[in-house]
Amino acid sequence: MDNEQALQQFKTAIYQNKYDNFDVIELGLFLLESGDFQQRWDVAKLFPQVGEKIIEPLLIILENENIETEYRWFVARILSEFNDLKVIIPFTKLLQTTEEEEILNVVAEGLTKMGNSAVKSLEILLQRDEYSRLLAVKALVQIRHSDTIKPLLTVVDDYNPEIRAIALECLGSFHHKPLIFILINALSDPVYSVRKEAIIALGMQSKLATEFNLVTQFKAFTL
């Protein structure tokens, strides 16, 4: 079977809602691997309709850096259609590990696109172990929407200073008055990296500098 025949079979199965047929997944993966750009594009538009059963096989491909970048790029685009922790966590990990700009861009865009709905999933991780909390905070920073403020506030006193610093960096990008008190309080954090992020974040609040006497606050604490 050539690629055009495979593509037609794939499209027919999708249009006829035959998602339970394992051959649909096999056809989709075959075309993503061997198809030209247009064939891959056609598959990427339709593949999410098959449902969550495609997540696991696609993640195996995405996380294999020995596989062709364009192939993985299409896989990442497909996975970004799923607002699921099974996707959010691998995406967050990839942001920390891969140096492939094409993959980084589509993964970051995917997390941003998940947006508000992804926040609820990440809030669950913030209640788990330290490693999970760190991943969740890094993902929330990528989304960087006002809905992330509330969950980020739950970790500004986390015992892991890296988590505290990342949360403060993100919170500093929002110009909300109540956050000023959180940032000022972080100036007395015992860890240098956390204090540094607090100072940088407060420095971005220039419009509120006079009202909150930030210059004096800076003088009271040193790095």
N, C-alpha and C positions, 0 to 999 in steps of 0.2 A: 504494500500500500504506500503510495507516495503522499507527500505532505498535503497536497490539495484534497485528495480523497479523505485523508484523516481529518482535515479541517471541516469538510462538509459533514462527515459523520458526527464530529464533535458538536457542530452547530445544530444539527438535527436533533441530537439527544437533548441538548439544552432547551431548544424550542419546544420539544415534546415532553419536557419535564421528567425525563428519565434519569434523574439524579442518583437513583439507587443502583444504577448499573455501574459496576466497578470499571468497565471499559471506558467510561467517560473520563475518569481520573487518569487512567493510563494514557488515553488519547491526548488529554490536556498536557500532561507532563512530557509526552513525546514531542508535541508541537512546540512547547516552550524550549525544549532542548535543541531541536533540530530545525525549527522553522526559521524563515527569514523575518525581518523586523515586522512587516505587515501581518504575517501569520501569528506571530507572538502577540502583537497588539490586539488582534481579533480575539485570541484566546483570553488575554488578560481582562478584556471587557466583560466576558461572559463567565469566566471560571468562578468568580465569587458566588454565583447563583447555586453552585453545587452544595455550598454550605460548609460548616466547620470541619467536615471530614477531610478537607484538603489542607487544613492548617499544618498538621504534623508533617506530611511529605514535603510541603513547600518549605517549612522551616529547616529541614535537613539540607535542602539545596541552598537556602540563603546563608546558612552558617558555614558552608564549605567554601573557603577562600580559594580553593584550587579550581573551582568551577568558573567558567567564563563570566565576566562582569555583567555583560548585557543580559545574559540569562538570569542572573541573580537580581538585576535591576527590575526586570519584569515581575519576578517572584515577589520582591518587596512591594511593588505597586499593588499586586493582588492582595497580599497579606494586610496592607494598610486599610483595606475595606472592612476588616474585622476588628471591632472594638472588644477585644478579649485579652485577658491577662496572659494567655498563652502566646499572644503576639506582642503585647506591650512590653513584657519583660525581655524577650530576645531583642526587640528593637532597641531598648535602653542599653542593653549590654553591647550591641553593635556600635552604638555611638561612642563607647569607651574603647573599643578594641580595633575597629577597622580603620584603615587609612585610605580606603577607596572613596574618593570624593563623590562619585556618582551614587554609590550606595548610601553614604552618609546623608546626602541631600534628600533622597527619597524616604529614608527612614525618619529623618527629622520632620519632614513634611507630613509623613504619615501620623506621627505622634501628635503634631499640631492639629491635623485634620480631625483626629479622634476627639480632641478638645474636651469640652465639658463632660461628655459621657465617660471619657476615660478616667476623669478625676475620681469618680466614685469607685472604680476598680482599684485605683492606686491607694485610696484611703484604706482599703483592706490591708494592703501590704504594710502600711505605716503602723499597724497594730501587731506586726509579726517580729521576727528576729532582726538583728542589726543589719545583716546583709540585705534583707528584703526592704528595710526602711531606706537604706542607702540607694538602692535601685529605684525605689518609688520617688524619692526626692529628686534624683537626677531626671527622671521622666517628667515630673511636675515642672521642673525648670524649663524643659523643652516646650511644654505646652504654654507656660507663662500667660495664663489667663486669670482674670480676677477671681474665678472660681477656685484657683489653687491657693489663694491666701489662707483660707480657713484650715485646710490640712497642713500647710507649711507651718502655721503657728503652733501646731501640736508638737513640732520637733525642734523649735528654737532653743529648747533646754535639754535636748537629747544628750546623753552622756558621751556620744561619739562627736568629737569636735568637727570632723569633716561634714557630718550631717548638719550641724549647727551653721557652719560657714556657708554651705550651699544654700540652705534655706534663707539665710540673711541676704545673700547676694540677690536672690530672686525677689524677695520681699522689698528690697530697696528699689526695684524698678517700678514699683507701684507708688503713686503719689497720694497715699491715704494718710491723713493725720494720725489716726490711732496707731499706725505702724511706727511712728517716730519714737514713741515711748519704748517699744520693743528694741529698736535699733540703739537708742541711747543706753538702755540697760545692758546691751551686749558690749558696750565699750569697756565694761569692767570684767569681761570674760577672762578667765585665767590663761586662755590659749591665744597665742599671737595671731594665728591665721583667722580666728573668729573675730578678734578685735579689728583686724585689718579690713575684713569684709564689712563690718559695722561702720567704720569710718568712711569707706568708699561709698557705701549705701547712703549715709547721711550727707555726703558731699553732693549727691545727686538731688538732694531736696533743697536746693538753693532758695526757692520761693518761700520756704518755711524757716529759713535760717534765723531771721530776726525774731519771729514769733516764739521760737523755741530756744533762742539764745545758743545756737549750736556752736558758735566760736568758743564760748566759755566751756561748753561741754567737752569740746576737743581738748582744750587746755587742761582740763581736770584729769584726763586720762592720757597715758602715753603708750606707744607701741612697745 
